[in-house]
């Protein structure tokens, strides 16, 4: 019994990329290309998640004192004003 089910996918411009990979012989079918692409996406998402987890751990382990939200936003607004704001006039 098949462990997966067939699906229909509309690829648009990516169809050319899939076709080229199959025609080159690098992959035996469009299904192989898409499975490889999903494995690559899984690896990318896992890497990003690990980076984010590490940043959170680093932030939680940071020995510097916490900054309350009001102070943080004051600093951001001051920095924004010093840089001329979005429209160059401090706005």
C-alpha positions in Angstrom: 0.0 0.0 0.0 1.2 3.5 -0.9 2.3 5.6 2.1 1.7 8.9 0.2 -1.1 10.1 -1.9 -0.9 11.7 -5.3 -1.5 15.5 -5.5 -1.9 18.0 -8.2 0.3 21.1 -8.0 0.4 24.2 -10.2 4.0 25.4 -10.3 3.8 28.4 -12.6 7.3 29.6 -13.5 8.9 27.0 -11.3 7.7 24.3 -13.7 10.7 25.2 -16.0 13.1 24.6 -13.2 11.6 21.2 -12.4 11.6 20.2 -16.0 15.2 21.2 -16.5 16.3 19.2 -13.5 14.5 16.1 -14.8 15.8 16.6 -18.3 19.4 17.0 -17.0 19.2 13.5 -15.5 19.8 14.8 -12.0 16.3 13.6 -11.0 14.2 10.8 -12.3 10.9 12.6 -12.0 9.1 15.8 -11.0 8.2 14.0 -7.8 11.8 13.5 -6.9 12.6 17.2 -7.5 9.7 18.2 -5.3 10.7 15.8 -2.5 14.3 17.1 -2.7 13.0 20.7 -2.5 10.8 19.9 0.5 13.8 18.3 2.2 15.8 21.4 1.6 13.0 23.6 2.9 12.9 21.4 6.0 16.6 21.8 6.5 16.4 25.6 6.1 13.5 25.9 8.5 15.3 23.7 11.1 18.4 25.9 10.7 16.4 29.1 11.2 14.6 27.7 14.2 17.9 26.7 15.8 19.3 30.2 15.2 16.2 31.7 16.7 16.3 29.4 19.7 20.0 30.3 20.2 19.2 34.0 20.1 16.4 33.5 22.7 18.8 31.5 24.9 21.5 34.2 24.5 18.9 36.9 25.4 17.7 35.0 28.5 21.3 34.4 29.6 22.3 38.0 29.0 23.6 39.3 32.4 22.8 42.9 31.6 19.8 44.4 33.4 16.4 44.3 31.7 15.1 47.4 30.0 11.5 48.3 30.4 9.3 48.8 27.3 9.0 52.5 27.8 12.7 53.1 28.0 13.2 50.8 25.0 10.7 52.7 22.9 12.1 56.1 24.0 15.5 55.0 22.8 14.1 53.8 19.5 12.1 57.0 18.9 15.2 59.1 19.8 17.4 57.1 17.4 14.7 57.4 14.7 14.6 61.2 15.2 18.4 61.5 15.1 18.4 59.6 11.7 15.8 62.0 10.3 12.8 59.8 10.5 11.1 58.0 7.6 10.5 61.1 5.6 13.7 63.0 6.5 11.8 65.4 8.7 11.7 63.3 11.9 8.3 61.8 11.0 
